[in-house]
Amino acid sequence: MITASQCRAARALTEITRDMLSERSGVDAEAIAGFERKIAELDDGSILRLQEALEAMGALFIPENGGGIGVRLKFTSSEARRILTLENEGGQTGEDEIP
């Protein structure tokens, strides 16, 4: 499970706001703020939803490996921006002609 520091770092790396993370995870933005500032605790389910949302946006959480826990991007910054742009493109969906 991720820590408050990893959550803050992952948000910074993926360049998303607490509100964006809240929309994607279903965890209240104020609860995220309290968790990240270490002034409030979240239940395990909420922390897991935050982690899954951040991983879907390109964060890769690094477990304790003798050098400490951490977080890095799965993608380069430009790849992550392109993915976010494509995901937010919207528009009409169509039927595939694949049987």
Backbone as CSV, one residue per row, in Angstrom:
resi,resn,N_x,N_y,N_z,CA_x,CA_y,CA_z,C_x,C_y,C_z
1,MET,0.831,-1.170,0.000,0.000,0.000,0.000,0.888,1.252,0.000
2,ILE,0.440,2.293,-0.693,1.258,3.502,-0.821,1.177,4.375,0.428
3,THR,2.184,5.216,0.573,2.231,6.166,1.687,1.736,7.532,1.209
4,ALA,1.540,8.438,2.170,1.134,9.802,1.843,2.173,10.479,0.946
5,SER,3.443,10.284,1.253,4.516,10.895,0.462,4.524,10.361,-0.965
6,GLN,4.299,9.058,-1.119,4.246,8.480,-2.459,3.057,9.035,-3.244
7,CYS,1.946,9.230,-2.576,0.758,9.785,-3.231,1.052,11.185,-3.747
8,ARG,1.636,12.033,-2.903,1.999,13.401,-3.305,2.976,13.380,-4.475
9,ALA,3.992,12.527,-4.371,5.012,12.453,-5.421,4.415,11.957,-6.731
10,ALA,3.544,10.965,-6.656,2.923,10.421,-7.866,2.036,11.455,-8.545
11,ARG,1.316,12.243,-7.739,0.500,13.309,-8.317,1.376,14.324,-9.026
12,ALA,2.499,14.668,-8.409,3.414,15.636,-9.025,3.994,15.075,-10.328
13,LEU,4.379,13.820,-10.315,4.968,13.218,-11.508,3.966,13.082,-12.650
14,THR,2.733,12.755,-12.312,1.718,12.590,-13.351,1.025,13.906,-13.695
15,GLU,1.388,14.974,-12.960,0.896,16.321,-13.204,-0.628,16.413,-13.147
16,ILE,-1.203,15.875,-12.051,-2.650,15.967,-11.868,-2.957,16.649,-10.537
17,THR,-4.111,17.250,-10.462,-4.549,17.912,-9.242,-5.250,16.903,-8.330
18,ARG,-5.480,17.313,-7.097,-6.244,16.467,-6.178,-7.650,16.238,-6.706
19,ASP,-8.224,17.265,-7.314,-9.571,17.122,-7.869,-9.606,16.084,-8.985
20,MET,-8.594,16.088,-9.837,-8.530,15.091,-10.906,-8.380,13.689,-10.320
21,LEU,-7.528,13.556,-9.306,-7.342,12.258,-8.663,-8.632,11.825,-7.983
22,SER,-9.340,12.761,-7.394,-10.607,12.467,-6.746,-11.614,11.913,-7.747
23,GLU,-11.713,12.551,-8.918,-12.630,12.081,-9.955,-12.295,10.672,-10.410
24,ARG,-11.020,10.403,-10.573,-10.604,9.086,-11.083,-10.655,7.982,-10.041
25,SER,-10.494,8.337,-8.772,-10.426,7.317,-7.726,-11.723,7.160,-6.939
26,GLY,-12.551,8.207,-6.944,-13.763,8.178,-6.139,-13.519,8.529,-4.679
27,VAL,-12.311,9.004,-4.365,-11.969,9.426,-3.003,-12.085,10.944,-2.947
28,ASP,-12.748,11.461,-1.927,-12.970,12.894,-1.778,-11.648,13.667,-1.799
29,ALA,-11.627,14.806,-2.497,-10.412,15.616,-2.625,-9.913,16.103,-1.267
30,GLU,-10.825,16.464,-0.365,-10.414,16.900,0.980,-9.783,15.757,1.757
31,ALA,-10.290,14.544,1.573,-9.708,13.367,2.231,-8.306,13.100,1.690
32,ILE,-8.129,13.296,0.386,-6.803,13.128,-0.221,-5.834,14.153,0.362
33,ALA,-6.290,15.403,0.496,-5.446,16.458,1.054,-5.016,16.116,2.475
34,GLY,-5.946,15.652,3.290,-5.614,15.264,4.662,-4.637,14.113,4.716
35,PHE,-4.834,13.133,3.840,-3.938,11.982,3.770,-2.529,12.419,3.373
36,GLU,-2.428,13.228,2.331,-1.120,13.665,1.847,-0.389,14.529,2.872
37,ARG,-1.125,15.274,3.656,-0.510,16.131,4.673,-0.280,15.386,5.988
38,LYS,-0.685,14.135,6.034,-0.521,13.263,7.205,-1.289,13.787,8.420
39,ILE,-2.426,14.439,8.155,-3.252,14.909,9.260,-4.555,14.123,9.356
40,ALA,-4.764,13.209,8.394,-5.948,12.352,8.406,-5.560,10.988,7.835
41,GLU,-6.274,9.995,8.263,-6.010,8.650,7.762,-7.130,8.219,6.838
42,LEU,-6.794,7.394,5.877,-7.778,6.807,4.973,-7.846,5.315,5.236
43,ASP,-9.002,4.729,4.929,-9.111,3.271,5.058,-8.335,2.612,3.922
44,ASP,-8.025,1.346,4.097,-7.214,0.618,3.110,-7.837,0.628,1.717
45,GLY,-9.172,0.540,1.653,-9.842,0.548,0.351,-9.636,1.851,-0.396
46,SER,-9.700,2.966,0.309,-9.489,4.276,-0.321,-8.057,4.431,-0.800
47,ILE,-7.112,3.983,0.017,-5.703,4.072,-0.380,-5.452,3.214,-1.614
48,LEU,-6.064,2.046,-1.664,-5.907,1.170,-2.819,-6.501,1.822,-4.076
49,ARG,-7.657,2.488,-3.942,-8.256,3.172,-5.092,-7.365,4.313,-5.577
50,LEU,-6.731,5.042,-4.646,-5.785,6.090,-5.035,-4.614,5.490,-5.800
51,GLN,-4.071,4.406,-5.259,-2.931,3.758,-5.901,-3.295,3.283,-7.310
52,GLU,-4.439,2.629,-7.451,-4.852,2.126,-8.764,-5.060,3.255,-9.761
53,ALA,-5.658,4.363,-9.307,-5.874,5.501,-10.200,-4.547,6.107,-10.636
54,LEU,-3.622,6.260,-9.706,-2.314,6.828,-10.037,-1.525,5.904,-10.961
55,GLU,-1.621,4.607,-10.734,-0.939,3.653,-11.617,-1.527,3.707,-13.023
56,ALA,-2.841,3.879,-13.129,-3.478,3.985,-14.439,-3.020,5.231,-15.185
57,MET,-2.592,6.253,-14.441,-2.118,7.494,-15.051,-0.610,7.486,-15.280
58,GLY,0.054,6.378,-14.984,1.466,6.267,-15.315,2.437,6.204,-14.164
59,ALA,1.952,6.217,-12.929,2.863,6.125,-11.778,3.237,4.664,-11.534
60,LEU,4.466,4.441,-11.157,4.943,3.108,-10.804,5.522,3.204,-9.398
61,PHE,4.910,2.496,-8.462,5.340,2.557,-7.068,6.416,1.514,-6.816
62,ILE,7.472,1.951,-6.155,8.632,1.098,-5.895,8.604,0.710,-4.423
63,PRO,8.563,-0.598,-4.146,8.533,-1.039,-2.747,9.904,-0.886,-2.085
64,GLU,9.931,-1.070,-0.782,11.190,-1.051,-0.033,12.117,-2.099,-0.633
65,ASN,13.293,-1.665,-1.043,14.244,-2.588,-1.663,15.645,-2.384,-1.103
66,GLY,15.717,-1.899,0.114,17.008,-1.613,0.708,17.422,-0.169,0.530
67,GLY,16.828,0.503,-0.460,17.148,1.901,-0.709,15.982,2.816,-0.408
68,GLY,14.905,2.277,0.126,13.725,3.069,0.461,12.639,2.940,-0.585
69,ILE,11.417,3.300,-0.172,10.291,3.257,-1.093,10.384,4.431,-2.049
70,GLY,9.637,4.355,-3.145,9.676,5.460,-4.090,8.558,5.386,-5.099
71,VAL,8.641,6.265,-6.081,7.681,6.306,-7.179,8.382,6.877,-8.395
72,ARG,8.048,6.372,-9.554,8.571,6.912,-10.810,7.507,6.752,-11.869
73,LEU,7.743,7.293,-13.048,6.786,7.199,-14.137,7.011,5.930,-14.941
74,LYS,5.912,5.303,-15.350,5.993,4.166,-16.263,6.362,4.657,-17.654
75,PHE,5.937,5.883,-17.964,6.131,6.464,-19.284,6.968,7.722,-19.151
76,THR,7.523,8.185,-20.257,8.195,9.474,-20.244,7.134,10.560,-20.084
77,SER,7.531,11.740,-19.737,6.580,12.837,-19.549,5.764,13.108,-20.806
78,SER,6.411,13.086,-21.970,5.675,13.370,-23.209,4.692,12.248,-23.526
79,GLU,5.067,11.002,-23.250,4.135,9.885,-23.469,2.925,10.012,-22.548
80,ALA,3.156,10.352,-21.294,2.057,10.503,-20.343,1.121,11.625,-20.767
81,ARG,1.667,12.750,-21.259,0.826,13.859,-21.724,0.003,13.445,-22.939
82,ARG,0.616,12.700,-23.861,-0.126,12.253,-25.044,-1.258,11.323,-24.652
83,ILE,-1.002,10.436,-23.704,-2.041,9.515,-23.239,-3.185,10.294,-22.615
84,LEU,-2.880,11.271,-21.746,-3.923,12.084,-21.127,-4.715,12.858,-22.177
85,THR,-4.027,13.377,-23.189,-4.713,14.108,-24.248,-5.674,13.191,-24.986
86,LEU,-5.227,12.003,-25.320,-6.088,11.059,-26.027,-7.266,10.631,-25.170
87,GLU,-7.029,10.410,-23.879,-8.109,9.997,-22.988,-9.148,11.089,-22.831
88,ASN,-8.754,12.342,-22.896,-9.679,13.457,-22.713,-10.259,13.965,-24.027
89,GLU,-9.961,13.269,-25.120,-10.385,13.727,-26.429,-11.906,13.715,-26.582
90,GLY,-12.553,12.695,-26.067,-14.016,12.626,-26.129,-14.523,12.357,-27.519
91,GLY,-15.737,12.752,-27.754,-16.329,12.568,-29.072,-17.261,11.364,-29.098
92,GLN,-17.878,11.198,-30.233,-18.825,10.093,-30.420,-18.080,8.772,-30.533
93,THR,-18.661,7.756,-29.945,-18.118,6.414,-30.121,-18.895,5.743,-31.238
94,GLY,-18.258,4.861,-31.933,-18.911,4.174,-33.048,-18.836,2.680,-32.895
95,GLU,-19.620,2.004,-33.667,-19.623,0.553,-33.659,-18.421,0.045,-34.450
96,ASP,-17.742,-0.938,-33.904,-16.669,-1.597,-34.650,-17.294,-2.598,-35.600
97,GLU,-16.657,-2.777,-36.739,-17.161,-3.750,-37.699,-16.485,-5.089,-37.533
98,ILE,-15.950,-5.337,-36.363,-15.279,-6.600,-36.085,-16.316,-7.582,-35.584
99,PRO,-16.387,-8.778,-36.224,-17.408,-9.761,-35.803,-17.167,-10.292,-34.418
